[in-house]
Structures are given as structure tokens and as C-alpha cells.
Amino acid sequence: MKKLKSYMNNYGRAVLTDTGIMIKGQQSLPADAMEASDSSNANPFADNEDRETRNSFDTSSLISCVTCLSESDSRADESSSGPLPTNTLIPYAKVLHAKEICAVSTELTPYRDEVGEQESSNAGETILSTLVEVTYARPRRHDLVPKKQLLCVGALPSGGSIVEEIMSRSYKGTKRNKTILVIMNPHGGKGHAKKLYLSKVKPILAASNCTVETVETTYHGHATDLAKTVDADKFDIIACASGDGIPHEVLNGLFQRPDRADAFNKLIITQLPCGSGNAMSVSCHGTTNPSHAALNILKAPEIRIDLMCCSQPSYKDQPRLSFLSQTYGIIAESDVNTEFIRWMGPARFDLGVLLNILQRKKYPCEVHVKYAAKTKNELREHYTYHKSKIGRGESQETLDASKQDISESAFELKYPLSDEIPEGWETVDPTITNNLGIFYTGKMPYVAPDAKFFPAALPSDGTFDLIITDSRTSLSRMVPILLSSDKGHHVLQPEVIHSKITAFRLIPKLKHSVISVDGEKFPFEPLQVEILPGVCRTLSYDGSYVETDFDSM
Ligand SMILES: Nc1ncnc2c1ncn2[C@@H]1O[C@H](COP(=O)(O)OP(=O)(O)OP(=O)(O)O)[C@@H](O)[C@H]1O
């Protein structure tokens, strides 16, 4: 109770700056200040009805706030003990929620200005202020955790609501109070997904005042079934607390709906990285940390991204969507055939690749391609042009484009699998494809946190990237090439084919091997893939994919 009293009576005086809320010193609430203000608002925890209707986060937040203060005291964590130090900035980007507590008239005590050089001249002056409870995402070790802070903010020159001003600056360019369906795979991330979600994601989402509904998957394919039947009008976002398998399933579930265009127009699909492969989060949120991704889900602007549509004889009447990659050869075999050493974590993949290279395994096939930019020079021109469209301050245009609805025709395939190789397609040199080492096509820059495999990938340029290597490349060249994929430099090497394409047909010539799509094992048979421009809405922290620095490579 003593702590609660001190929480209510000790608060920071703050001003709103362009980038955040600046703490301007400590203040104590005058004894009569609360009585003087509107009694219904005076004490946020006094009103029984309000207390009953407050959500569980609010109730526990007070406790957690008090706990947090005492915890931090004992941990001697200076930054978190009690009110924030003068001149601390709470960036709007980190503000989750703001709530008015009461109006107060306060007498200013002396404080130093932002650069700490001058003492405020208006000390002693009485001003009308608003006591606001601001909840923000505070860094703690590698994570973000919600923290409440009572702040007294002076009246705006416009006379407008302080809380509204804070909230509109904090959620600029994105919707507040979103309704989120979280689909969580409890088996994801070697069984850690649920714990990650509950400890790192849920507190951030709850503090933001979003409405969150959580469903746990109970079988392989459950997320597809959920997406097929979900009420698209009820939710703004489907957030997959999982690896890349669940977004893949969700997209395919939406794709199988009779009202798929409406569903894709309505729902944003994003990932909370709780699995072992979190390429979507690394590429879009720039993080594998679930708490940082959770903040991004609240704050990031939405973008439209291209998807790819896969056709194979086994499922010729129901093509499948892919958002990340398709692969055959060394990479596909390394991922799937090392399942038995899963305990090794990501290292098992590197080991698999290395073993395959050492054995100089080759994966003969035919590859037919519709190029958008065939040579490396053409690819760079394509990249520079499309990247500059995003970078040239046309983000508003991008934002507007992202709001343009798609129609059913967006899913119509240009190149049916049953047709002959279409006119305008080219066949990749058979001397290379008969000795193929890696065939890897992708739409997102990162396939893993340390694998920037497609550094030239762009969200909605209407193309995807093709990478091919020849198994005859010497070991002394192949090893450094693959090792440089963490920086994305492998695509610059003359031994690596790197093109922008809009479609391909891959016809394997082996009897048994692996084709992997978005990390999932697909039938081992001819595969045709074509781009579906801009059909999916997602969230990306900067209105584009995370920066890959391909321009400066
Ligand atoms: N309850 C469940 N039981 C079994 N499989 C499930 C369950 N829920 C989801 N799955 C399957 O688990 C697979 C992997 O899911 P996800 O991508 O979330 O996890 P991950 O940790 O990245 O795993 P992986 O390393 O296998 O990709 C998906 O194919 C999904 O269908």
C-alpha cells in the first residue's frame, strides 16, 4: 500500500517533444490536488465499477508496476527504479498506451532544461496539467517489457486532449486498438513457442489495449483449417506465434476460401517469432525476439507483398501459396535430411550443407524461367529502380498502394502447369542444370537470422530471386561463397547465377530427392511457380523489408 501511495504521489513532470515524452523533473501531488479534480476520475483505482470492468492487464499492471519498482530496487537497476530521471525521453515509438488519470493544477518546481544548462524561469508558476498514466515498452536485457509511468503533462496550446495527442503521435500511420488473432504452435521452436508467447509477447499486446484471441494448433494443418473458416471481419491481424510453417499454412487456408480476395484484403498476416525458422520476422520486423516483434505488430506500417503460387501434378486442382522460398538440391536436402539431428539446432543445417558439398552431390534437372532481370547488371538496375520507389519518400504512395484492394483476378495463374513451356521463357544452360548444386528461389531477404540469402529481394516488385550454383565449382570456391551468405555477398560471385524472375518450371531428373517450399517438404515432382503481385498484407517496420545494403555491395 505504501508503494501504491508513492506510485500515485510521485510522478514525472513531462513535456511532449517531436519524438517522444520528455521527463522534466519529479513532482509530488499536492495533498488536495486529487480532491480538487473531478472525483470520478480522481483516483483511477478507487471506482469499484471501473475496477470490475478493467481488464486483467490493468489489474495486474498495478501489481506488476509495484513489483517492478521493488524488483528493480533490489536489482539496483537505476533506470527502472521509481520515476524516470530528468531529461529521459520515452519515444512515441515505444508508447503502448496512455490513459488520463485526472486534471491537476500544479506549482512548477525549478528544473534544468533539456541540455541541463539553464534553470527554468517559470518556477513557482501554477499551471493546469493532466496526470497521465503512460505505458511503454521498456528495454530489459534483450527484451521489451511493459512499464507504467505516471506523468504530469501541461495543457496543450491547442487546448486538446493530452492523452489523444500522445496516442495519435504514438500510433501515427497505423491503427490503434487492433483486434488480433494469435495462432500459436505450442510445438514450435522445439516446444518453447508457448512459453515465449506468454512471457514475451502477451504482456506487450495486453498493455496496448488490443483485443487478442489466442488459438493453439493441435495438429499439422490446423492453421490452414483455422484460416479457411476464420471470420475475416472480426480481426485486423492474424499473428502466427510460430516458425514459418504456420504463416505458410494460414496463407494457404485463406487461399482456399471462396471469398479469398476479401479475406486477403481484410486480414494482415504477420509473424511473432516463436519457432525455429523465423524468416518472415527477420525479414519484416528485423528481429527474432518475440517482444520486439510484438511492438512492431502494434506500430509498423502495413505493406503489400507479393506471394508465389506453386503448381505440381499431385495437387493440380488446388495450387499452393508460398511466401518465402522454394528449393531443390543441396539446401533442400540439407534441411530435410538432417531432421534426425534436430537437437543440434540451426548448426545441423550448416553441417548438412557442408556434407553435401564435400560429397560433391549433383542434382540434375531442367529449369525453364521467365526472366524479369537476367544478368547481374540488369538485376541491379531493377533493384535500384524499385528500391528507390520506396526510398524516394514515396512511402505515402506505397502506403496508398497497400490500401488498394485486390480482386479474384489477382489469383488467376498466367501459366497453367499443363501448358507447354510458354513463349518468352528461357531454358537455363543444361550443362549447368545437369550438374546443379543449389536451386533456390525466394521472396524475402533473410531465410534465417544469419542467412541473407536473397539480399536483393523487395516486397512488391512483382518478381522473386533465382539463385543457382554448379556442383562442379571447386570446393575452395564453394565454401567461402556459402560462408559469405550471412552478408549476402554470395550473389556477387561469378560462380553464382542470380536473376530476378516472375515464373519458373523445375523438372528434376533424379528419382528421389527433396523439394522444399517455405521450409515444408513438397512432393518430389515437377514444380512450377509464378509470382502473384501484391496479394498479401503484412507489417514491416520501415514500410519495406529490413535493409540488406545490397545497393552498397
Ligand atoms: N499440435 C501440433 N502437432 C503437430 N504438428 C503441429 C502442431 N501444430 C503445428 N504443427 C506443425 O508444425 C510444423 C512446424 O511449425 P512451425 O513453423 O511453427 O515451427 P518451427 O519450430 O519453425 O518448426 P520447424 O523447424 O519444423 O519448421 C508445421 O508444419 C505445423 O503444421
The ligand as a Gaussian input file, in Angstrom:
#p B3LYP/6-31G(d) Opt

LIG

0 1
 N       -0.079000     -29.502000     -32.463000
 C        0.696000     -29.848000     -33.472000
 N        1.160000     -31.098000     -33.601000
 C        1.983000     -31.444000     -34.604000
 N        2.409000     -30.596000     -35.567000
 C        1.984000     -29.336000     -35.491000
 C        1.117000     -28.887000     -34.444000
 N        0.865000     -27.577000     -34.635000
 C        1.538000     -27.231000     -35.749000
 N        2.207000     -28.262000     -36.265000
 C        3.075000     -28.304000     -37.450000
 O        4.401000     -27.940000     -37.091000
 C        5.096000     -27.513000     -38.266000
 C        6.171000     -26.506000     -37.937000
 O        5.593000     -25.386000     -37.413000
 P        6.417000     -24.036000     -37.114000
 O        6.974000     -23.488000     -38.355000
 O        5.537000     -23.198000     -36.315000
 O        7.565000     -24.487000     -36.129000
 P        9.134000     -24.492000     -36.186000
 O        9.628000     -24.505000     -34.795000
 O        9.742000     -23.416000     -37.031000
 O        9.352000     -25.893000     -36.794000
 P       10.226000     -26.389000     -37.983000
 O       11.627000     -26.257000     -37.521000
 O        9.721000     -27.790000     -38.138000
 O        9.886000     -25.519000     -39.171000
 C        4.012000     -27.031000     -39.215000
 O        4.061000     -27.820000     -40.366000
 C        2.700000     -27.286000     -38.479000
 O        1.702000     -27.813000     -39.299000

